[in-house]
Amino acid sequence: MGLFDGSSSTSFKSEKPLNEITEQIQDFLENIGPVDIYDNGKIKIDAKKYNNFSCESTIDGSIREKNGKYTIELNYEAKMTTLAWVLTIVGIIIWLLGLLILIFPNMSKNEMKKKIEKTLDEIRYEYK
């Protein structure tokens, strides 16, 4: 399993034949996207409508029957595009650069604090 993928399944019993169940299941799955169900039970759903600049999507799965029990399993993936990876890396670098920039004012503050504390200690010592 990857970062942006998953799997969902359901099972049910029916006395209807596989070809009738397959037609009904195909009608349901059309809500997700255009569907092809092959004779071997493999399911392919066109997932292009879920694509965007950051990912390319796929949905596939299967329908199986054993002793009147049907199992439908669907696997889905939103695979990051090259652009998404580049933007992620640039964003992390900028974020890290931002953190590094925050270090410099903190270093200056600490240096000032040390000098001030040392000077005030010298004054206290001088006027004891």
Phi, psi and omega in degrees: 000138180263190183291321184235053176221169181193181182213139176225147180213162174212155178227150178203161177254142176202148177266357179291151179289157184305317183296324178290316178299318181299318178297316180295318180296321179299319177299317178297315185291341176301338176296334180275319182170174178302135190239142167236128173242120185271164183301331180277004177092357179289141179244135175230122179246129178290114185254018184301329182293346178266356178287152170206187184300338186259349182206155172243126188254147174222147174222127175215175180174206183203158170235129182231150178231134176214115178054043178080003177254122181257138177234127176246127178235131177237133178247136182227150181212136171247095184275127181296139177279168177301317179301317180298318179296317179299313180296323178296314181295315178298317179299319178294317179298316179296319179298315179295321177298319177300318177296319179298320179297324179293338179294321185296312176298324179294320177296318179296316178301315180296321178296316178298317181300315179299313181296317181295313180298320179295316180295317179295324175296320179295320179295314179300319181294319183293324185250033176287000000 
